[in-house]
Amino acid sequence: MLFQRRYERARNLQKEKLGGQKPALEEEDLESKLEKGDTLAMILSALVTVVPVVLLFLVIVAAAGYFFLIR
């Protein structure tokens, strides 16, 4: 890796700050940390974030096609 030493230094600093705790992503039972509506909330927030951008892109592509083909 290009910045291997910097990466290792940052990981060691992070481990020192956390103390004996394991980061949430490294735990095996991450599923048990989610509450009942968390999965639905994450899906909805992803849709709210991605869908407007995709729609805007589609409108731009459709407008460009309209101006190149019709005009």
C-alpha positions as a LaTeX table, in Angstrom:
\begin{tabular}{lrrr}
\hline
Residue & $x$ (\AA) & $y$ (\AA) & $z$ (\AA) \\
\hline
Met1 & 0.00 & 0.00 & 0.00 \\
Leu2 & 1.21 & 3.48 & $-0.79$ \\
Phe3 & 0.75 & 5.01 & 2.68 \\
Gln4 & 1.13 & 1.86 & 4.76 \\
Arg5 & 3.00 & 3.50 & 7.66 \\
Arg6 & 0.50 & 6.36 & 7.94 \\
Tyr7 & $-2.36$ & 3.90 & 7.84 \\
Glu8 & $-0.83$ & 1.76 & 10.59 \\
Arg9 & $-0.12$ & 4.83 & 12.72 \\
Ala10 & $-3.71$ & 6.02 & 12.35 \\
Arg11 & $-5.09$ & 2.56 & 13.20 \\
Asn12 & $-2.87$ & 2.34 & 16.29 \\
Leu13 & $-4.01$ & 5.79 & 17.44 \\
Gln14 & $-7.62$ & 4.77 & 16.91 \\
Lys15 & $-7.10$ & 1.61 & 18.95 \\
Glu16 & $-5.53$ & 3.65 & 21.78 \\
Lys17 & $-8.49$ & 6.04 & 21.82 \\
Leu18 & $-10.99$ & 3.19 & 21.93 \\
Gly19 & $-9.19$ & 1.43 & 24.73 \\
Gly20 & $-10.44$ & $-2.12$ & 25.17 \\
Gln21 & $-13.61$ & $-1.63$ & 23.15 \\
Lys22 & $-13.99$ & $-3.22$ & 19.75 \\
Pro23 & $-15.26$ & $-1.02$ & 16.90 \\
Ala24 & $-18.84$ & $-1.81$ & 15.90 \\
Leu25 & $-17.88$ & $-2.95$ & 12.40 \\
Glu26 & $-15.43$ & $-5.53$ & 13.71 \\
Glu27 & $-17.95$ & $-7.18$ & 16.03 \\
Glu28 & $-19.55$ & $-10.39$ & 14.86 \\
Asp29 & $-23.02$ & $-9.67$ & 16.25 \\
Leu30 & $-23.69$ & $-6.35$ & 14.51 \\
Glu31 & $-27.20$ & $-7.57$ & 13.70 \\
Ser32 & $-28.05$ & $-7.60$ & 17.40 \\
Lys33 & $-27.10$ & $-3.93$ & 17.70 \\
Leu34 & $-29.78$ & $-2.86$ & 15.21 \\
Glu35 & $-33.18$ & $-1.97$ & 16.54 \\
Lys36 & $-36.50$ & $-2.98$ & 15.00 \\
Gly37 & $-36.94$ & $-0.15$ & 12.47 \\
Asp38 & $-33.28$ & 0.55 & 11.73 \\
Thr39 & $-33.10$ & $-1.48$ & 8.52 \\
Leu40 & $-36.13$ & 0.26 & 7.03 \\
Ala41 & $-34.78$ & 3.63 & 8.12 \\
Met42 & $-31.43$ & 2.95 & 6.43 \\
Ile43 & $-33.13$ & 1.85 & 3.21 \\
Leu44 & $-35.38$ & 4.92 & 3.15 \\
Ser45 & $-32.50$ & 7.29 & 3.85 \\
Ala46 & $-30.48$ & 5.70 & 1.04 \\
Leu47 & $-33.42$ & 6.14 & $-1.33$ \\
Val48 & $-33.92$ & 9.76 & $-0.28$ \\
Thr49 & $-30.24$ & 10.38 & $-0.94$ \\
Val50 & $-29.82$ & 8.52 & $-4.24$ \\
Val51 & $-33.14$ & 8.87 & $-6.08$ \\
Pro52 & $-33.11$ & 12.69 & $-6.52$ \\
Val53 & $-29.60$ & 12.57 & $-7.96$ \\
Val54 & $-30.54$ & 9.80 & $-10.38$ \\
Leu55 & $-33.70$ & 11.63 & $-11.43$ \\
Leu56 & $-31.75$ & 14.82 & $-12.05$ \\
Phe57 & $-29.25$ & 12.89 & $-14.17$ \\
Leu58 & $-32.04$ & 11.28 & $-16.18$ \\
Val59 & $-33.69$ & 14.67 & $-16.78$ \\
Ile60 & $-30.38$ & 16.10 & $-18.02$ \\
Val61 & $-29.82$ & 13.14 & $-20.36$ \\
Ala62 & $-33.40$ & 13.35 & $-21.67$ \\
Ala63 & $-33.10$ & 17.11 & $-22.24$ \\
Ala64 & $-29.81$ & 16.65 & $-24.08$ \\
Gly65 & $-31.37$ & 13.95 & $-26.25$ \\
Tyr66 & $-34.35$ & 16.15 & $-26.96$ \\
Phe67 & $-32.22$ & 19.09 & $-28.04$ \\
Phe68 & $-29.93$ & 16.97 & $-30.22$ \\
Leu69 & $-32.66$ & 14.95 & $-31.94$ \\
Ile70 & $-35.65$ & 17.28 & $-32.17$ \\
Arg71 & $-34.03$ & 20.65 & $-32.72$ \\
\hline
\end{tabular}
